[in-house]
Every structure is written in C-alpha cells, then in structure tokens.
Amino acid sequence: MAKPIKFAHVLFSTRRFDDMVAWYKNVFEATIVHQDPAVAFLTYDDENHRFGFANLDALRPEPMKEAGKAETGVNHLSYTYANLGDLLGVYERLRDQGIKPYWPVHHGMTLSFYYLDPDGNRIELQVDCFDSEASFAFMKSDAFSENPIGVSFDPDELIERYRNGESEEELLRRPEGPMADIPAAHGVT
C-alpha cells in the first residue's frame, strides 16, 4: 500500500490576509512564491509552498453568519505521494471503499485529490508534477497568475489513460480548460 512520502503544506483561511502573510514570512523567514489579492503561497525550503493563505475578504466578502473563529484557521493539510501510480492506487482503494474526493483538481505544479475526513477536516493527497525548480518557475508564470486554482479532471479517465500506457509526463501536464470552480466543501467560497 502506498503511503505519503512527505507532509507538503497547510492552507489557512483568513480575514487578516496581510497580517498572516507578514507573520509567517517573518517567523519562518519564508519567501513569497506567489501572491495576488485572493491567495498567497510561501515557502522556506525547496517545497513549492509550505504555507498557503486564502483571503476570505476577497473570496467570500460576507462572513458566514455566526461562524466566528470556525470561519478562519486551517483549511486543509496536504500530503505528497512518490509518483502518480501511488496516488492513483490510493484513489482507487479509497473509491472502492466508498471514499471519494470532493475535488479532483490539477493545480499545475501538483495533481490533487481533496477529501473530507469524518469530522469534516480537509485533506489533500497530491503528487508533484515538477521538480522544485520547475515548480517555482511555474508558480511565477503568467499561466499560474491567470489560473492559480487549476483545472478539474476526471480521476477515472486519468486512470484509464495511465493503464493504457500514456507517459507520466503527459498525464502530469495540466490540461487545458477553464479555471476550476472551488467547491463549497472547500470552505472558501
């Protein structure tokens, strides 16, 4: 059974976007990989990002009624698998147990499945599409600036392509398509 090879990142939902980015930048001596009015990604090592911040004031200007602190905080934790075959194997094993991702999305630098645990915590299982240097370059590119969310994909179609012998390089290339809609289960829209 495939297991993650590393913890990748944490994403926070916040209404104190600038303060959060500045605090994590200072405390961890992190650098900004990408920032726009809605999201920011920071790292302190060779991972494409260790911290992500979703600016709720930009994404959901009207606070959830009576949500209080529950509206902000950890949005999801992310774990990386060694290769696409391992990630697809985990997807199939979970799917066959009735555990399906609420959001399969190809971010460009990662191909990701987002799940909800029994308490509603969000967990991202992903595979890197590039090495560190290429990931940083992609996140600084116009393509990422124009679509920092990614493109939705059909996991079962991807498995079929994988089984038919399509190269991992081709399968990990972000497909053409519109920016994915962020599902309500993701908690930021």
Backbone torsions as a table, in degrees:
resi	resn	phi	psi	omega
1	MET	NA	132.6	179.6
2	ALA	-73.7	140.2	176.9
3	LYS	-125.4	155.1	177.5
4	PRO	-60.9	149.6	177.2
5	ILE	-95.4	-15.9	178.6
6	LYS	-165.4	156.5	167.5
7	PHE	-79.0	132.0	-173.8
8	ALA	-98.4	-57.6	-175.4
9	HIS	-163.8	171.0	171.7
10	VAL	-125.5	140.6	175.8
11	LEU	-115.5	130.7	178.7
12	PHE	-105.9	140.3	167.8
13	SER	-95.8	134.0	-173.4
14	THR	-148.4	153.8	169.0
15	ARG	-111.4	8.9	175.1
16	ARG	-123.1	53.4	-171.7
17	PHE	-52.2	-57.8	-176.7
18	ASP	-61.7	-40.8	179.0
19	ASP	-64.8	-41.8	-179.8
20	MET	-65.7	-46.1	179.4
21	VAL	-60.1	-47.0	-179.0
22	ALA	-62.8	-41.2	-178.0
23	TRP	-64.3	-49.2	-178.7
24	TYR	-68.4	-34.0	176.0
25	LYS	-62.7	-44.3	-178.9
26	ASN	-71.0	-53.0	-173.8
27	VAL	-63.2	-41.8	-176.5
28	PHE	-99.1	3.6	-175.1
29	GLU	49.5	43.9	-176.9
30	ALA	-84.8	158.4	175.2
31	THR	-112.2	150.4	178.1
32	ILE	-82.7	124.0	177.5
33	VAL	-89.4	-40.4	177.6
34	HIS	-154.2	139.8	173.3
35	GLN	-148.7	134.5	171.2
36	ASP	-139.5	-177.6	-176.9
37	PRO	-62.0	-22.0	-175.3
38	ALA	-101.0	-31.7	-175.8
39	VAL	-141.8	155.3	173.1
40	ALA	-142.2	144.4	178.7
41	PHE	-129.6	128.7	-178.2
42	LEU	-126.1	153.7	174.6
43	THR	-143.2	160.3	175.1
44	TYR	-125.7	5.3	-179.9
45	ASP	-149.5	-152.1	-176.0
46	ASP	-87.5	3.6	173.6
47	GLU	-75.1	141.7	-175.6
48	ASN	-61.6	-28.4	166.7
49	HIS	-162.5	140.7	176.2
50	ARG	-105.2	-26.0	178.6
51	PHE	-129.6	135.9	171.6
52	GLY	-124.4	149.0	-179.9
53	PHE	-132.5	124.2	175.5
54	ALA	-101.5	119.1	-177.6
55	ASN	-82.4	99.8	-177.9
56	LEU	-63.7	-27.8	177.9
57	ASP	-63.9	-29.9	177.8
58	ALA	-88.6	-38.4	-174.4
59	LEU	-84.6	-35.7	-179.5
60	ARG	-144.7	78.2	-173.6
61	PRO	-55.7	-34.4	178.8
62	GLU	-87.9	115.8	179.1
63	PRO	-59.1	150.6	174.6
64	MET	-64.8	135.1	-179.5
65	LYS	-61.4	128.8	176.3
66	GLU	56.5	24.9	179.8
67	ALA	-77.8	-34.2	-179.6
68	GLY	56.8	-138.0	-178.4
69	LYS	-62.0	-28.5	-177.0
70	ALA	-60.4	-22.6	-179.8
71	GLU	-73.1	-29.0	-177.6
72	THR	-112.0	165.7	177.9
73	GLY	119.4	-156.4	-177.2
74	VAL	-64.3	123.5	175.5
75	ASN	-89.0	-48.6	177.1
76	HIS	-159.3	160.0	172.8
77	LEU	-111.3	146.0	-175.1
78	SER	-126.1	138.1	179.8
79	TYR	-127.0	137.9	-176.1
80	THR	-103.9	137.7	174.7
81	TYR	-100.0	159.2	-173.9
82	ALA	-66.5	-34.3	-176.6
83	ASN	-159.0	170.6	-177.2
84	LEU	-62.0	-40.7	179.5
85	GLY	-58.2	-42.6	178.1
86	ASP	-62.7	-46.4	-178.8
87	LEU	-62.8	-44.3	179.8
88	LEU	-65.8	-34.9	176.1
89	GLY	-63.4	-41.2	177.2
90	VAL	-65.6	-43.9	177.3
91	TYR	-55.5	-48.4	-178.2
92	GLU	-63.5	-43.9	179.5
93	ARG	-59.6	-45.9	180.0
94	LEU	-68.9	-42.9	178.8
95	ARG	-56.4	-43.6	-178.5
96	ASP	-68.1	-16.5	175.2
97	GLN	-96.2	4.1	-180.0
98	GLY	85.8	10.7	179.3
99	ILE	-101.1	108.0	-175.8
100	LYS	-115.5	145.3	177.5
101	PRO	-68.8	144.8	174.4
102	TYR	-83.0	-13.2	-178.3
103	TRP	-154.7	101.8	168.2
104	PRO	-90.0	122.7	-176.0
105	VAL	-144.9	141.4	176.4
106	HIS	-102.2	105.3	-177.7
107	HIS	-75.5	-18.2	-176.3
108	GLY	112.2	-57.7	177.4
109	MET	-88.8	-17.3	173.7
110	THR	-139.0	153.9	169.6
111	LEU	-109.2	125.1	-165.3
112	SER	-133.4	147.3	169.9
113	PHE	-120.7	127.1	177.6
114	TYR	-105.7	131.5	-178.9
115	TYR	-123.8	158.3	170.7
116	LEU	-108.5	129.2	174.9
117	ASP	-80.5	176.8	-176.7
118	PRO	-58.1	-26.2	177.6
119	ASP	-90.2	0.3	-179.7
120	GLY	88.7	8.2	174.9
121	ASN	-71.5	142.7	-178.4
122	ARG	-94.5	131.9	179.0
123	ILE	-126.7	127.9	175.9
124	GLU	-102.9	127.1	172.0
125	LEU	-109.7	128.3	-170.3
126	GLN	-142.9	167.2	169.3
127	VAL	-131.7	140.1	177.2
128	ASP	-72.7	139.9	179.0
129	CYS	-94.8	-17.0	-178.3
130	PHE	-138.7	169.2	167.9
131	ASP	-76.5	175.5	-175.0
132	SER	-56.8	-48.0	-176.6
133	GLU	-61.1	-44.8	179.7
134	ALA	-69.3	-33.4	176.9
135	SER	-63.4	-45.9	177.6
136	PHE	-59.9	-44.4	179.9
137	ALA	-61.4	-43.3	179.7
138	PHE	-62.5	-43.5	-177.6
139	MET	-68.8	-17.1	176.5
140	LYS	-98.1	2.3	-175.4
141	SER	-84.5	162.3	174.2
142	ASP	-62.3	-37.5	-179.3
143	ALA	-58.8	-41.5	179.0
144	PHE	-72.5	-41.0	178.8
145	SER	-60.3	-37.4	-179.8
146	GLU	-75.7	-24.2	-179.7
147	ASN	-149.6	78.7	-179.4
148	PRO	-78.1	-6.9	-179.1
149	ILE	-86.8	-49.4	-179.3
150	GLY	118.9	-168.4	-174.5
151	VAL	-125.3	133.5	176.8
152	SER	-68.3	154.2	176.3
153	PHE	-147.3	163.5	178.5
154	ASP	-96.4	112.6	-177.2
155	PRO	-60.2	-38.6	-178.0
156	ASP	-69.7	-33.9	174.3
157	GLU	-65.6	-40.0	178.2
158	LEU	-63.4	-40.7	177.6
159	ILE	-62.2	-42.4	178.7
160	GLU	-60.8	-43.9	177.8
161	ARG	-62.6	-40.7	178.8
162	TYR	-61.3	-47.2	-179.2
163	ARG	-67.3	-26.5	178.6
164	ASN	-82.0	4.1	172.7
165	GLY	89.8	11.2	176.9
166	GLU	-63.3	143.7	-175.5
167	SER	-65.6	148.4	177.6
168	GLU	-61.2	-36.5	178.4
169	GLU	-58.3	-44.7	179.2
170	GLU	-68.2	-42.7	-178.6
171	LEU	-66.0	-29.3	-179.3
172	LEU	-87.7	-5.7	176.9
173	ARG	-72.5	131.0	-179.3
174	ARG	-62.4	127.5	-180.0
175	PRO	-69.6	157.7	173.1
176	GLU	-72.2	150.1	177.3
177	GLY	152.4	170.4	-179.4
178	PRO	-71.0	161.1	175.8
179	MET	-58.8	132.8	179.6
180	ALA	-63.0	142.9	170.1
181	ASP	-74.1	136.3	177.4
182	ILE	-81.5	120.2	-177.9
183	PRO	-67.7	151.2	178.7
184	ALA	-56.4	-33.4	180.0
185	ALA	-61.1	-17.2	-179.6
186	HIS	-80.1	-13.6	169.8
187	GLY	79.5	11.1	-179.3
188	VAL	-119.1	-3.5	179.0
189	THR	-123.9	NA	NA
